[in-house]
Amino acid sequence: MNLYLNDLGLLCALGNGKVEVLKRLLAGDRSGLELSAEFGMIVGAVVGDLPEIPEQYSIYNCRNNRLLLAAVSQIEHSVKAMIKRFGADRIGIVLGTSTSGVRNTELALAYWAEHGELPETFHYKQQQMGAGADFLAEFLGVKGPAYTISTACSSSGKAFASARRLINQGVCDAVIVGGADSLCGLTLNGFAALESISSGFCKPFGLHRDGINIGEAASLFILSKEPGPVVLEGIGATSDAYHFAAPDPEATQVIRAMQLALDQAGKKPDQIDYINLHGTATVLNDAMESKAVNSLFGATVAASSSKGMSGHTLGAAAALELAFCWLVLTNNDESGVLIPNSCDDEVDPNLPRVLLLKQGDMLGRKINTCLSNSFAFGGNNLSIIVGRA
């Protein structure tokens, strides 16, 4: 049974909404990465006003949920149509995140240190991992299963596997699926302690790459049995458990994840038009992923990391980068303009060769099939294939 990605709402450092994000994405626009006065690092922050959480849901009032509210507002008409079509009890919600609204707790503890008490507006629900799914369920009136998956940087990719299972097992007819992560000191300082933060702007697959720029984002899809513009064709998930934070340099299970996705989609490697690489711009990840992609695809399939424009959005990354694939698939551009690997550096010649894209590169025809990679701490690997319906 084919499942379809019917609609998409997103916002990130590249902008708010499908039109703005696609325009800046294809232009290789890195202006969303800026030095943060608040955190003292280069980050990919969402700029502009976010919608306010309605008063009746104030226990959920945090930036992470405001990002989700902004994203779901872009697809609310489609959600209402699905509720009318299937009933509220047949609609589920599955999200991915890595820190949820923990920034609210950081601010609340800072307030406590100064005033000796927590702010009246603080509630633990604001940082709870499952708060985003709970909030959206209440806000939308959805009655099906609603939960959150947290497996670090593969979280929102795992959400797609779980959402697909809910539909295939007959539990739901449609699922609101995706992820959100907002900037916070916990992750920024944690990655800095791991010496994984770039000293400047990140350089995916660059010779002088030295780490990531962290970003924030929300990306939400409607996945259903109803025909839509993009088909969810295959998901490959593996775990190598090589090291808590470092990838397995042999990339055995990463290769297997991509092959599983290909097998499930019924595709051969040369049938993939574009690969959105995990491409964190860390020394070890890019070396491992280059080896994996080269071993399976050679240097013939167009590929890029979009993190040089959005930053690494952690638990939201898989859903955000799948959204970038959705955007190029639905662009219906006859020349097939592709997403560049924006890094402002020369490609590392020591890496196994991958066909990395420059701004303006084209497929020469409409883009039909994309693969997106996401890898996480502990060797948690995920590859997703989507195609134009």
N, C-alpha and C positions, 0 to 999 in steps of 0.2 A: 504494500500500500504506500503510495507516494504521500509525503507530507510536505506542506508548503509554508514558506515564510511570507505571509500575506501583507504585512505592513511593518514599518520601522519608525521608531522615534529615537533620536540620539542627540547628545551634546557633549562636547569635549573642547580641548584647546583650539581645535580647528573651527569651532563655531557651534551654532545652535540650529539644528534642523538639517534635513537631507540636502537641500539646494546649496546652502552656504558651505557645509562640510565637503561636499563633492567638489565644488569649485576650488577650494583651497587645497584639498587633497591632491588633485591632479596637477595643480600648479607647484607642488612641492613646497608649500608655504610653511616655513618654520617659525613665523613670528609669534605663534602661540606659546613658544617656549621662552620664558623670561625669568630673570633673577627675582626671587620673591623676597621682599623686605621682611615679611613675617617669618619665613623659614631660613633665610640666608642661603638658599640654593636655587639653581635654575629648575623651574617646575613648569608643567603644562597645566595651567589653571583654566577653569571655565570662567569667562569674564561676563559681566552684565548681571542684571537682576534675575534672581530666580523666583518662581512663584512661592507665595507664602503657604505654609501648611494651614488648612482651615482649623479654627479654634477647637472644634469637636475632636480633632485628632492631635491635640497639642502634645500628648505624651510621645509622639513620634517626631517632634519638631527638631530636625537636625539637617545639616547640609546634605548628607547622603540621601535622605528622603526627599529633600527639595530637588535634588538632581533627578531622582526617579519621577517626581511629580512633573517636572519639566518635560521629561522624555515621554511619559505616558499621556500627557496632554496632547502630544502630536499625533497619537494614534487612538485617542479616546473615542472618536466616531466609529472606528473599526472595532474597538472593544465592545461598544454598545450594540453594533450589528451582530457580533458573535453571540452576545448574551441573548439577544432577541432570537437568533437562529437556533441556538442549542439549549438555552437556559443557564442561569447563573451557577447552578450546581454542577454543570458539565464543563466549566471553565476553570483551569488551574493556573497557578503562578509558581514558577521556579526561577529563582535568581541566584547569582553568584556574587560574592563579595569577599574581601580579605579583612577589612577593618570596620565596615559598616559606619556608624556614627561616632567612632571613638574620639574624634576631635571634640565633640561636646563634653566628653568626660575630661579631656585634657583642660578645657577651658573651665569646667566646673571645679576641678581640683585646684587650678590657679586661683579661682575666686575663693575657695575654701582657705587656701594658704593666706589670703589677705584679710578675709572677713570672719574666719572661724566657723563657717557654715556653708553648705551647698546652696546654690541659687534656687529660688522657689520654682523656677521653670525647668530645672533638671529632673530627668526621669531615666532610670536605667534602660528603658525601652529604646531610648535614642541611640544607644551604642550596641544593643543586642544584635547578634548576627542575623537573626531571623526578622528583625524589625522591618526591613524593607518589604518583604513579602506580606507580612501582617498588615502593614500600612496600606499597601496597594489593594489587598483583599477587602479591607474595610472601606477604603475610599471608593472603589469601583463597585462594591456590592457583589463581589465574586465569592461563590460558595464552595468551589472545588478545592482540592489539595493546594496548600500554599506553604512553601518552605524555601529555605536558602541552603546553598552548598558552599562550603569554604575549603578549597584545596589550593590556596595561594593563587598563583598566576594562571592556573587553568580553571578556576572556579566557575566562571560564566560559560566556559566551554562544556564543562561537565553538566551544567544546567540544561544544555540542549540534549544531551544524551538522556537525562532523566525525564525531560519534558516529552521527548519522543516515546519513551517507554510508557508514560502515562496514557498517551493516545493509542499506542499499539496494543496495550492491554485492556483497552476499553474503559478506562477510568475517566478519561476526559475526551472531549471532542475538539477542544482548542486549549492552548496554554500560552499565557503571557510569559515570555522567557527572555532572559538577558542578564544584565548585571550592572552594578554601580559601585564605585569606590571614590571617596573624597580625600583630599590631601589632609594629612595629619602628622604631627611630630613623631608618633610611634614608628611609622614606616620610614619616614625620611631619616630619622636618626638611627633607626635599625639598619637600614641599607648603608648608611654612612659608616656605622660600626663594622660592617662587613667589607668595607672599602670597595663598595660596588657603585657608589655615586660618581658620576663624571665630574672632573674638575672644571669643565666648561659645558659646551653643548655636546650631547651624545653623538657618536659617530658609528652608526650601525655598519659593521663589516669594514670599517676604515682601518687604515694602517696604524693610526694613532688613537684608536678607541681606548677608553679607560673607564667605562661604566655607563650607568643609566641616568636619564632624567625622569623623575617620577611625575606622572600626570594624574588627572581625575577625569571621570566621565560617567555617563549613564547611557546604556544602549538597550532598548527593549523591542522585541519582535512579537508578532502574533504567529504562532505555529499551529497549523490545523490541517484537517483533511480537505478543506475547501480549496479549490484551485486558486493559485496565486502566481505572482510574477517570478518567484524563485523557489526551486525545489531543494529540499534537504536530502542530499544523495548518499552520503556516507559519513560515518564517524569511526575513527580508530583511536582507542584508548589503551595505553600500556603503562607499566611502571617498572623502572629499572632499579630503584632503591639503591643507587650507587653511592650517594652521599647526601647529607642533609641539604646542602646548598649548592654544590657543584655538579654540573652535568657529567654523565659518563662520556669520556672523550671518544670512545668507540662508537657511540650513537646507535647501538644495536636496537634498543627498544624504541627509539625515535623513528628509525627506519621502519620498524615493524608497525608503529602506529600509522604512518603514512600509507604503508602497504595495505593494512587492514581497511583504511578508509577507501582506498582505491578498489579493493576487492568488493567491499560492500556496495560501492557505487557502480560496479561493473565497468570500471575504466582502466585503461592502460596509462602509464606515465605520460605518453605523448598526447593524450587526450585532455590533459590539464592545460588551460590557457595561461593561468597566472597563479603564483604562490605568494600569499602574504606570509612572510617569514616571521618567526617569533622575534628574531633580530634585536636583542636587548642592547647591543653595543658593549657588552662585557667581553673581555678577552676570551674566556672559556666558552661561553654560550655560542658566540658567532663561529668559533672554530668547530665546535661540535655540529652545529646546524649546517654549516657549509659542507662538512664531510657527509652528513646524512643526505642532504638534497643532491649533492653531486653523485653519490653512490646509486641513487634511485632514478634521478632525472637527468644526470649528466649536467651539461651547461647549456641546455637547449630550451628550457621552460622559463619564461619571464618571471622574475621574482623581485621582491623588495621588502624591506622593513618600513612600516609606516610610523614607527616609534620616534623617528627623527622629527616628526611633525606633531604627534599627539602626546609624546612622552609615554612611559610605560605605566599604564593605568591599572596594573596589578590585577585584582579580582574582576575588574571590568574589561580587561584587555581582550580576552577571547571573544566576547560579545561585540566589543567595539570594532575589532578587526574583521570579524565576520560581517559587521555592518558595512565596512568599507568594501568588502567583496560584493555585498548586496547592491551597493550604490553603483559600482561599475557594471554589474550584470544588468541592472535596470536602466542604465544610462542610454542604452540603445544607440550608441554612437557607432556609425558604420566603420570608422577607422579604428575603433577599439583602443582609445587612449588609456594608458595604464598608469598605475600609481608608482611614482619614482622612489628610489631609495635615497632619501635626502639625508646627507651626512656631512657635506662640506669637507670632504677628505678624500684622498686617493684610496681606492680599494686595496685592502691588504693583499699583496701578491703571494703571501705565504699560505693563504687559505685555499682549500680545494675550490676549483672554479665554479661559480654560480652565475647565471645570466642576470646580473643586477641591472635594474632599469635606471635610466636618466630621465629627467623632466622632459616631457614631450614624446617619449617613446610610445609606439603604437603597435598593436597586434596586426593591423592591416585588415581586420574584419571585426564583426561583433564578438565580444567576449562571451563565451558560452559556459565555461566551467572554471571554478576557482577552488583552490585548496588553502586553508588557513591553519597555521601551526600555533600551538600554545604549550609551553612547558613550565613546570612549577618545581618548587623545592621538593626534595625527596624523590626526584625522578618521575614526576607525575606528568605524563605526556599525552597530548591530544591533537588529533588532526581532523578537520571537518572539511567535507567537500560539498559545495553548493553549485547549482546550475541554473541557467536561464530556462524558464518553463516554456 
